[in-house]
Amino acid sequence: GIVLIEDCAHMHGARWRDKGVGSWGRFGSFSFQSSKLMTAGEGGIVLTSDDNLEKRLQSMAWIIPVTQKAAGQVPLSVDSSNTETILKGLELYDYARSTPMLNSVSLERLDVVEVAASRKLPVIVMASGQKGMPHSIEERLENLDEMVGLCRKSGMPDRHLYIDVLIYPKSAGAKEGLDGLLAMEEVLKKFGEEVHIAGGHSNFSFGMPLRHLINAVWLD
């Protein structure tokens, strides 16, 4: 079904049909910003009855300030497969230090397009399709054509688009590595020089045994 997210910014303590505001949806978000009815200067609170979501939100609430403190003015990429968790990360982000990037939008994650567009944030645009990963130049370009079109339609400038064509190692197939590189060339031809090319380190382990172990060693 449709996930209900309640924006309860000004409604602290309110009720409707004898049920508290913020308890109707999957989660409710209250603001404590200085112009709200209840204020702490800045910040807010998220209510949820979903235990898994609560753990994700708590993790993001911890990692954003810790990582920003370590990174200084280096921008962070706010990354999660869960849109609510991304929103929590953006809520806690200190924009005075830097502007975050969102990771990522794709045909499987269309709701993040509006999140990025409404906040005027740069975003990684994935070449993945609705049903999985592409395995040819043509598949990559077909998926990206739709995604870049949606981003542009939402008002996002090309300079905010960081396109990940999804490069796989030769272990995933004899042509995979070359196809990824050629896809980069075609992306710049098709979408122009203002878009950027990006990529994920974890893709280099695609198709390998014990992929999680390789990723951990690579990132360390």
N, C-alpha and C positions, 0 to 999 in steps of 0.2 A: 504493500500500500504506500500511500504518500506519507513522507516523513514531515511532521509538523514541528517547526521551530518557532518558538514564541519570542518576539521582541517585546520585552516587558520594561523597557527603559524607564518610564515614568510611573509604573504601576505597582510600586512597593506596597505589599499588604492588601492589594485589591482582590476581590472575589467576584465570580460570575457563576450563577446557578449553584451557589453554595460550594464552589470549588475554587481553590486559590489560583490566581493568575500565575503562570509558570509551571503548572502541574498538568496542563492539558496535553501538551505535546511531548515529543521525545526529550526535549530539554527547553528550559526557559532562561533567557539572558536578561539580567538586570544591570543597569548602569549606575555608578556612583560618581559620575563626572560632575563638575561643579555646578552645572545648570539644572541638574535633576532634582527631584523632590527630596531625595535622601542622598547626601553627598559625603564623600571622603576625599574630595579634591579630584581624584582620578580613580580608575579601576572599576570593578564590577564583580558580579557573582553569577555563576551558572548553576542551575538546578537540574537534576536528572535522576530518574529511577533506574537507568540502564547501567548495570555494574561494569560492563565492558567499556562503555563510553566513558564512565567516570574515571576508570584507570587510564584511558588514553588522554583525557583532559588533564589529569593530575600529572602525567608524564610531561605533557607539553608545557604545563604551568611551571614545572621545575626546570626544564631544559632551555627554554627561551632566555630567561634572565641570566642563567649561568653561562650559556654560550655567548650571549652578547657581551657580557662582562669580559670574557676571555678574548673575544674577537675585536673589541674596541669599535672602530668605525667601519670595519669590514662588513659588508652586507651579508645577511644570512639567507639561505633558501629554506622556506617553511614548507615542510614536506610531510604528507600523510596520505594514506589511501582513504581516509575518512574526512569528509568536508567539515563536519562539526569540530574536529580536532584542529584543522587548519584555521578555522575562525577563532578558536581559543588562542592559538599561537599569535594571530594578528592582533587580538585584543590586548595581549601582554607585551607586544613588541614595542621597544623604545624607538620611535621614529626620529627622535632627536639625534640618535647615533648614526642611523643609516636607513635606507629604504629596502625592505625585504623583497625577495623574489618568491613566487609561488611555484611549487613543483607538485603537480603539473596538471595541464588540461589535455584531454584526449576525447575520442568518440565514446569512451567508456565513462568519462568524468566531465560531462558537459556543464554541470552546475558550478564548477570552479571558474568557468569563463566569466560569469556575472560577478563572482567574488573579486576577481582580478580587475575587471573593467570598472566596477563601481568604486574601487579604491585606487585606480590608476597605477597598478603595480605591474612590473615586468613578470613574465610567466614563461615556463618551459612548455612548449607545444610538442606533444608526443605524436609519433607516426603510427602508433598502434591503432587497430581497428576496433569495432564493436565486439568482435568475436575472438580477438586474439592478436598475436604479433604478425607483422608483415614479413614476407620472405622473398620479395622482389622489389626492384626499383619502382615498378609500376604500382604495386600495392602501397608502397610508402607515399608516393606522390598523390595517389587517389585519396588516401586518408588525410594527408596534410592539406590538400586542396579544400576539403570540406571544413577542416578545423581552422585554417587560416581565414577562410571566408567568414566563419562564425565569429572569430575574434575581431575581424575588421568591422563586421556588422554591429558588434557591440560597442564600437567606438575606440577600440584599442589601436594605438599607432604601431606601425611595423617595427619601430625601434624597441618596443616592449616585448617582441616575440623572439624567443630563443628556441629554435627548432632542433629537436632531437630526432634524427633519422633512424636511430636504433642500429648501432653497429654491433655485430656479433663476431666472435672469433671464428677461425677456420674450423674449430671443433664442432661448430653448429652446422657446417656445410661448406663445401669447397668454394662457393661463390659468395658467401655471406659477407666476408670482409670487404671484398672489392665492390660489391653492390652497395654497401653502406657508404663508401667513399664516393662512388659515382652519384649516389642519391644526393649527397651534399652539394655537388656541382649543379645538379638539376634544380635543387631547391633555390639556389641563388639566381639561376636563370629565370625560374618561374615566378618567384615572389619578390625579386629585387634585392638590391644591395643593403637596404636598411634592416632587413631581418638578420638575426644572428644564428650561428650554428652552435649547438651545445651537445653534450653527451654525458652519459652516466658511467662511472667507473665499473659498477657492478655488471654492466653488459659484457665486459671482457671475459667473464666467467660463464657466460651463457652456454649451456650444453656440456659443461664439465662436471665430473663427479665431485661430490663434497663441495658444492658451489658455495655454501655458507661459510666454510672454512677458508676457501680461497679469498672470498670477499673480506673476511676479517683480517687476514694477513695483509692483503693489498691496502686496506684502509689504514692499518697500523703503520 
